Amino acid sequence: MAVEITASGTRVEAAPGEEIVIRLTENTTTGYQWTIMDLGRHVELVDDELTETRSNGERVIRLRATDPGLSKVRLELKRPWERTQIERFEVQVDVSAVR
């Protein structure tokens, strides 16, 4: 079973080994892309892929809960060559032994 997240500011619970999926719209013609800035200590990256159409895409980030604790996952929408982001996405993942 996977936990799906589409809204920033969300707090979710996951058991160790459970997958967390983040889905974000990404306009591929502008150069802006979602970049992982921080995962915290209790989740690990499984996959980060972009599915594209003609001008839009969907960034799908798959994480796995590892051990109990609270992790803050932070992503930024920015161009790779620029320092400033135009949007931020944050979610808290509460990994607990029992869910």
ChimeraX attribute file (.defattr): number of C-alpha atoms within 10 A of each C-alpha:
attribute: neighborCount
match mode: 1-to-1
recipient: residues
	/A:1	8
	/A:2	13
	/A:3	15
	/A:4	13
	/A:5	17
	/A:6	13
	/A:7	13
	/A:8	15
	/A:9	12
	/A:10	12
	/A:11	15
	/A:12	15
	/A:13	17
	/A:14	24
	/A:15	18
	/A:16	20
	/A:17	17
	/A:18	17
	/A:19	20
	/A:20	23
	/A:21	19
	/A:22	19
	/A:23	15
	/A:24	19
	/A:25	15
	/A:26	21
	/A:27	17
	/A:28	17
	/A:29	11
	/A:30	11
	/A:31	12
	/A:32	19
	/A:33	22
	/A:34	25
	/A:35	18
	/A:36	15
	/A:37	13
	/A:38	13
	/A:39	19
	/A:40	15
	/A:41	15
	/A:42	20
	/A:43	27
	/A:44	16
	/A:45	14
	/A:46	12
	/A:47	11
	/A:48	15
	/A:49	11
	/A:50	18
	/A:51	12
	/A:52	13
	/A:53	10
	/A:54	8
	/A:55	10
	/A:56	15
	/A:57	18
	/A:58	18
	/A:59	20
	/A:60	18
	/A:61	19
	/A:62	19
	/A:63	22
	/A:64	22
	/A:65	24
	/A:66	19
	/A:67	17
	/A:68	18
	/A:69	16
	/A:70	18
	/A:71	19
	/A:72	16
	/A:73	19
	/A:74	17
	/A:75	19
	/A:76	19
	/A:77	19
	/A:78	19
	/A:79	16
	/A:80	13
	/A:81	8
	/A:82	8
	/A:83	8
	/A:84	11
	/A:85	16
	/A:86	10
	/A:87	11
	/A:88	15
	/A:89	20
	/A:90	18
	/A:91	20
	/A:92	18
	/A:93	24
	/A:94	21
	/A:95	24
	/A:96	17
	/A:97	13
	/A:98	9
	/A:99	8
